[in-house]
Amino acid sequence: MVIIYFLLFIYGCIFGSFFNVVGLRVPVMKSIVIPRSSCVNCGHKLRAYELIPVISYLIQKGKCRGCQSRISPIYPIFELLTGILFATAPLFIGWSGELVVALTLISMFMIIIVSDIHYMIIPDKILIWFAGIFLLERIFWPLTPWWNSILGAVTGFVLLLTIALVSKGGMGGGDVKLYALLGFVLGFKLVLLSFFLSTLFGAVIGGLAMLLKIVKRKQPIPFGPFIAAGTLTAYYWGSDLIDLYLQFLNQGF
């Protein structure tokens, strides 16, 4: 069993490297295959042994083999994070068909995080691609009851659209479409919890960032990473969190 978790970690690191390329290229309408990956400073074309997730970065001591410029540590960190999320997913979901949904959800979020951080965009192409995948997966592994997915999609869309209209641009169109898709995957209750947790994480971390002067007031902050954190928290522990909240209410009254 340990070997399986290790393989999931390795696959996660490999896919994490690929997701990074997708997140960087798709928003600017570039092919994810051509041209080959290269150094952003000198244009040195990376060879196969320079593209091994995490390991190549460590061997090269975080520097380009061509010009010796520093390589952003974001790349190995992102690869490691994807590997960890892949490997730990079975601990929360179990070894069932739903694990496929979980890995797909993680994959989508990894691409969205890269895109949102770099360009403040959640590309429609990414959402459309994953919408097709999630539709097939929910046919094989539906929520109970089956219409929970439809109710969740409508709820996610209407909730975020209302906020976008009221805030007059405070919430992007990509966020609205993303939450419609998340509602389809999570269902009614969990998509509401996902939005609450995402907003909470965003407010706390964003507030700390401003307090520490990492970002300026009124400076736009990518919401994608907070949506990913809030959604995965709701997806893994949502039922337990809702039960705790209901118990708290019952004790209070």
Sequence and secondary structure as in RCSB ss.txt:
>XXXX:A:sequence
MVIIYFLLFIYGCIFGSFFNVVGLRVPVMKSIVIPRSSCVNCGHKLRAYELIPVISYLIQKGKCRGCQSRISPIY
PIFELLTGILFATAPLFIGWSGELVVALTLISMFMIIIVSDIHYMIIPDKILIWFAGIFLLERIFWPLTPWWNSI
LGAVTGFVLLLTIALVSKGGMGGGDVKLYALLGFVLGFKLVLLSFFLSTLFGAVIGGLAMLLKIVKRKQPIPFGP
FIAAGTLTAYYWGSDLIDLYLQFLNQGF
>XXXX:A:secstr
 HHHHHHHHHHHHHHHHHHHHHHHHGGGT  SSSS  B TTT  B  GGG STTHHHHHTTTB TTT  B  THH
HHHHHHHHHHHHHHHHHH SSTHHHHHHHHHHHHHHHHHHHHHHS   HHHHHHHHHHHHHHHHHS  SSTTHHH
HHHHHHHHHHHHHHHHHTSSS HHHHHHHHHHHHHH HHHHHHHHHHHHHHHHHHHHHHHHTTSS TT     HH
HHHHHHHHHHHHHHHHHHHHHHHHHHH 
